[in-house]
Amino acid sequence: MTRVYIALGSNLGLPEQNVALAIEALKKLPKSTFVSCSSLYQSIPMGHVSQDDYVNAVVAINTKLDPLDLLDKTQEIEIAFGREREEEERWGPRTLDLDILLYGHCNMKTERLTLPHYGMTSREFVLYPLDEIAPDLQLPDGRTLKSLLSTLTENGMTVISQA
């Protein structure tokens, strides 16, 4: 089994409920075992699109699914929540966004998936929840989560629900 970290985000519909139900869906992934979940955080959206704040969290699972099979499963969950990728604006509002952050120490870059996630190291709404469930984490390139956090502020992010 490989330890995987997945970020969740939502700011359309009922974001807290969307994230909570997506966590339940992740607990049911085949060939996988749920490990832990961070608290839910409210965060300011990225980019220049006017939109509501996000609800974010990070989960840890152990899985036997390969990275692309796991991506397929997470995208199926997003679709079940009404996500329509073709019609979305970059960094725009989402009913649900699931991003595979880390898949063990795998480094991979394909048209569909980049591991580690290309933007995770600069996103407070990913790193703070990740730190909550994996404080001693080291990325495949050797950087520690603590060193990355030392370069970021919480940027107005708040805990809205404890794990």
N, C-alpha and C positions, 0 to 999 in steps of 0.2 A: 504494500500500500504506500502511496505517496501523499505527503502532507501538502494540501492546497489551501490557499487563502483566496476568498472571493469577496469582492466589494459589492455592496448593494446600495442603490440610490433610487429615490422616487420624489417627484414634486407635483404630480398630477393626481386628480381624484382624491383618494384618502391615503396620503403617503405613508403614514405610520402603519396603517392596516396593510397596505401593499407590501411594505418591507417585512412586516411580521408574517404575512402569509407566504411570501417568497422564502423566508427562512424555513418555514414548515415544509415547503416544496423541496428545498435543498436537503432537508433531513431524509427525504424519501428517494434520493438519487440511487440508481442501481449501482452495485459493486462499490458502495461508498458507506462510510461511517461518519456521522456528524461528531465533531469534537467540541467546538465552542462557538460562542457568538459574543461580539462586543455589545456595549450599550448602543442605544439609538441616539444619533446626534442630529441636530439641526444645523445646516450649513448654508452659507451664501453661495449661490450658483456661480459657476465659472463663465467666462466669456462676456459678451456684450448684449445678449438677448435678455430683454426684460421678462422676468419670470419669478415665481414664488420660490422661497427657500426650499432646500432639499432635506429629506430625511435620509441619513446614511448609516451604514453598519458594515462590519466585516465579519465573515464566518471562516472557521477552519474546518476542513473535512479531511479525512483520509480516503483515498480512492484507488481503485484498480482501473478506472477508465483512463484511456490515453487522453492527452490534452485536447485533441480535436473532437473526440467523442464527448468529453466533458463540455466543450464549447457548444456542441450541438444541443446537449441537454439544458444548459443554461439559457440558450436562445429559445428553446421550446418553452421554458418557464416565462421568459419575457413576452413571448407571443401570447401565451395564455392570459397575460395581464393587459393585453391590448397594444403592445408595442408594435409600431409599424416603422421599421428602419428606413425604408425608401422615402418616406415623407418627412423625416425628421431633419431639423436644422442642427448643425454641429453645435454641441454644448447647449442645445435647447431643452425644453421641458420633456420629461419622461414619466410614463406611468411606472416603468421599472427599468433599471439598468443594472445588469450583473456583469462584472468584470473579473476575469481570472487574473489575479495579481501575481501570484507565484505558484508554480507547480514544482514542488521540491526545489532542486537546484538547476532545473531545466532552463537552458537558453535556447530560444527558438524564434525564428522570424519567418512567417509565411504571409500570404495575402490575407488570410483570415485571422491569424493570431500571432501576437508578439509576447514572448515571455522572457523575463519579467515584464509586466504591463508597462508600456512605454511612458506613461505619465505618473506612475505611482509615487515616485520619489519627490515630487514637488507638490503633492496634493494633501493638504492638512486633513481633509475629510476622509482620506484613506489611511494616512500614517497614524493619526491619533487613535482611531478605533483599532487598528492593527496592533499598536503598542499595548493596548489594553489586554489583548489575548495572546500576544507573543512578544513580550518585552525584551527578550534576549535574541530576537531574530537577527540573522545575518543574511544579507542578500547574496546571490550567486557571485557577484563581483567583489565580495568581501566587505562591503560597507555594512555598518550596523544600523539598525533602526534608530538607535539613540543618536548616532551622528547625523542622520537625516533630520530627525526632529529638532536638533539644535539649530537648524537653519530656517525653521518655520515658526510662525506664530499660529495661534488657534483661529485667527481671522474671524472673530465673532461667532465661532462655532460653540454650541452648548449641548450638554447632555440633556436629552428629553425623556429618556427611559433607561433605567439601569438594566444591565444584563441579568 
